[in-house]
Amino acid sequence: MEKTILVAIDGSVYSANSLDYLARLFAADSSLHLHLLAVAPSGGAGKEWMFDVDPHRSPTAGSDRRTQQAHRHLREAGERLQRAGIPAVRIQTRVRVATGGIAATIRDEAERGSYDSLVIGRRGLGGVGSMLFGSTSGELVEKCQRVPLWIVDGKVSSHRFLLAVHCQPASLKAADHLGFVLKNHPDAEICLYHSDSVFGKQAPARAEEFHAQWGRAWCDRHLDIDNFLFYAHAQVLMDNGVGRRRITQLPVQMHLDVSGDLLRQARAHNCGTIVLGRRPRGGGTGQFKGVSDKAVKQAENLAVWLAG
């Protein structure tokens, strides 16, 4: 089955880092295709709404220049990927003019298209508001919920993944996403890890909450709620075709700062990517959402995947 990844491009070193990350991981995976998206600001000084009312409105000379620049960024990005071993047949490009803001345009493209994830780069300054396109990526982290989001900070070269294990459906869905993406990867390794919070522990989900996604029979056989769902997460990965030898279970540890612990464990075990489940919009804040938010903000020279 083909996998299609949408990549936001702006010509910066940060989007270049995200391209290098993808090439290192997936150059050899012929089933993975990259769709590069560059958004050209309309430059309407608050008049973007006019394009919604009249989509045939003639662009200004300034918007023409920005569109040409966006095409140049895409051409350079495609050439960078090809030099890294991804053939042109697996790369598609598209320019869109922002009619309601850059973040809204990227989100619209991600949610309307048949994409398996959205990739954005960020500056290594430890703050969501300082990512690619400035506050635009912060808005995507907050509002782009329907498509898994991969945030790449700095240079990431490791093929090892840290999957945060929790007794919640979102965590198991994150494992499903990871397994789907990595099933054809020749040597990626996955570390399963549960960081137990000293305070504010989240109650485990009831077994019935998993039935809609995996069915009662599967849940009766594989759910190990008393064991933080370590076995269930590994089973989801194997059901997707990830070999058991590529999965390692790390010892459970207890910490005051779960997000900081996840980052430390990723570095200690040479994991370049942390994979986190996140609650759907309207699911409340809670400890789980707080952990994912903090991990994204604090990650340096790491990629963080938010799925679920």
Residue pairs with C-beta under 8 A, 6 or more apart in sequence:
1 31
1 180
2 31
2 32
2 33
3 29
3 31
3 32
3 33
3 116
3 180
3 181
4 32
4 33
4 34
4 35
4 113
4 114
4 115
4 116
5 22
5 32
5 33
5 34
5 35
5 115
5 116
5 117
5 118
5 119
5 150
6 35
6 37
6 109
6 110
6 113
6 115
6 117
6 118
6 119
6 147
7 15
7 18
7 19
7 22
7 34
7 35
7 36
7 37
7 77
7 118
7 119
8 15
8 18
8 37
8 38
8 39
8 106
8 118
8 119
8 120
8 121
8 132
8 133
9 15
9 19
9 36
9 37
9 38
9 73
9 74
9 77
10 38
10 39
10 73
10 132
10 133
11 38
11 69
11 72
11 73
11 76
11 77
12 121
12 132
14 121
14 122
14 123
14 131
14 132
14 152
15 73
15 77
15 120
15 121
15 132
16 77
16 80
16 121
17 121
17 152
17 153
17 154
17 155
17 156
18 119
18 120
18 121
18 132
18 150
18 152
19 77
19 80
19 81
19 84
20 80
20 84
20 155
21 152
21 156
21 272
21 303
22 34
22 81
22 86
22 119
23 80
23 81
23 84
23 85
23 86
24 84
24 156
24 157
24 159
25 159
25 185
25 188
26 32
26 86
26 185
27 84
27 85
27 86
28 85
28 185
28 186
29 184
29 185
30 90
30 184
31 184
32 90
32 181
32 184
33 90
33 91
33 92
34 81
34 86
34 90
34 91
34 92
35 92
35 93
35 94
35 113
35 115
36 74
36 77
36 78
36 91
36 92
36 93
36 94
37 93
37 94
37 95
37 96
37 106
37 109
38 70
38 71
38 73
38 74
38 93
38 94
38 95
38 96
39 70
39 95
39 96
39 97
39 98
39 102
39 105
39 106
40 63
40 66
40 67
40 69
40 70
40 95
40 96
40 97
40 98
41 63
41 66
41 97
41 98
41 102
42 48
42 51
42 59
42 63
42 97
42 98
42 99
43 60
43 62
43 63
43 66
44 50
44 51
48 98
48 99
48 100
48 101
49 100
50 57
51 57
51 97
51 99
52 99
52 100
55 99
59 67
59 97
63 97
67 95
67 97
70 95
71 95
74 93
74 94
74 95
75 93
77 93
78 88
78 91
78 93
81 91
82 88
82 91
94 109
96 105
96 109
97 105
98 104
98 105
99 105
100 108
101 136
101 139
102 133
102 136
103 133
103 135
103 136
103 137
103 139
103 140
103 143
104 139
106 118
106 120
106 136
106 140
106 144
107 139
107 140
107 143
107 144
110 118
110 144
110 146
110 147
111 144
111 146
111 147
115 147
116 147
116 148
116 177
116 180
116 181
117 147
117 148
117 149
117 150
117 177
117 181
117 305
117 307
118 140
118 144
118 147
118 148
118 149
118 150
119 150
119 152
120 131
120 132
120 133
120 137
120 140
120 149
120 150
120 151
120 152
121 131
121 132
121 151
121 152
121 153
122 128
122 130
122 131
122 132
122 137
122 151
122 152
122 153
123 130
123 131
123 132
123 153
124 153
124 154
124 300
124 301
126 297
126 298
126 300
127 297
128 137
128 138
128 141
128 293
128 296
128 297
129 135
129 138
131 137
131 138
131 141
131 151
137 151
140 149
141 149
141 151
141 293
141 296
141 306
143 281
145 278
145 280
145 281
148 177
148 305
148 306
148 307
148 308
149 305
149 306
149 307
150 303
150 304
150 305
150 306
151 296
151 299
151 303
151 304
151 305
151 306
152 303
153 299
153 300
153 301
153 302
153 303
153 304
154 300
154 301
154 302
155 301
156 272
156 273
156 301
156 302
156 303
157 272
158 270
158 271
158 272
158 273
159 185
159 187
159 188
159 189
159 272
160 188
160 189
160 190
160 191
160 269
160 270
160 271
160 272
160 273
161 178
161 182
161 188
161 189
161 190
161 191
161 271
161 272
161 273
161 274
161 275
162 191
162 193
162 262
162 265
162 266
162 269
162 271
162 273
162 274
162 275
163 174
163 175
163 178
163 190
163 191
163 192
163 193
163 233
163 275
164 171
164 174
164 193
164 194
164 195
164 262
164 274
164 275
164 276
164 277
164 291
165 171
165 175
165 192
165 193
165 194
165 228
165 229
165 230
165 233
166 194
166 202
166 228
166 229
166 277
166 288
167 202
167 204
167 205
167 225
167 228
167 229
168 202
168 204
168 205
168 277
168 279
168 288
169 205
169 209
169 210
169 213
169 277
169 308
170 277
170 278
170 279
170 280
170 288
170 307
170 308
171 229
171 233
171 276
171 277
171 288
171 308
172 210
172 213
172 214
172 229
172 232
172 233
172 236
172 277
173 213
173 277
173 307
173 308
174 275
174 276
174 277
174 278
174 305
174 306
174 307
174 308
175 233
175 236
175 237
175 275
175 277
176 236
176 240
177 275
177 305
177 307
177 308
178 190
178 237
178 275
178 305
178 307
179 236
179 237
179 238
179 239
179 240
179 241
179 242
180 240
182 188
182 190
182 237
182 240
182 242
183 240
183 241
183 242
184 241
187 246
188 246
189 246
189 247
189 248
190 237
190 242
190 246
190 247
190 248
191 248
191 249
191 250
191 265
191 269
191 271
192 230
192 233
192 234
192 247
192 248
192 249
192 250
193 250
193 252
193 262
193 265
194 228
194 230
194 252
195 252
195 253
195 254
195 255
195 258
195 261
195 262
195 265
196 252
196 253
196 254
196 255
196 258
197 254
197 255
197 256
197 258
197 287
198 254
198 255
198 256
199 256
200 287
201 287
202 286
202 287
202 288
204 225
205 225
207 219
207 220
207 223
207 225
210 219
210 223
211 219
214 222
222 231
222 232
222 235
223 229
223 232
224 230
224 231
224 232
228 252
230 249
234 244
234 247
234 249
237 247
238 244
238 247
250 265
250 269
253 261
253 265
255 261
257 294
258 287
258 291
259 290
259 291
259 292
259 293
259 294
259 295
259 298
260 294
260 298
262 274
262 276
262 291
262 295
263 274
263 295
263 298
263 299
263 302
265 271
266 272
266 273
266 274
266 302
271 302
272 302
272 303
273 302
273 303
273 304
273 305
274 295
274 299
274 302
274 303
274 304
274 305
275 304
275 305
275 307
276 291
276 292
276 295
276 304
276 305
276 306
276 307
276 308
277 288
277 292
277 307
277 308
278 288
278 289
278 292
278 306
278 307
278 308
279 286
279 288
279 289
279 308
280 308
283 289
292 304
292 306
295 304
296 304
296 306
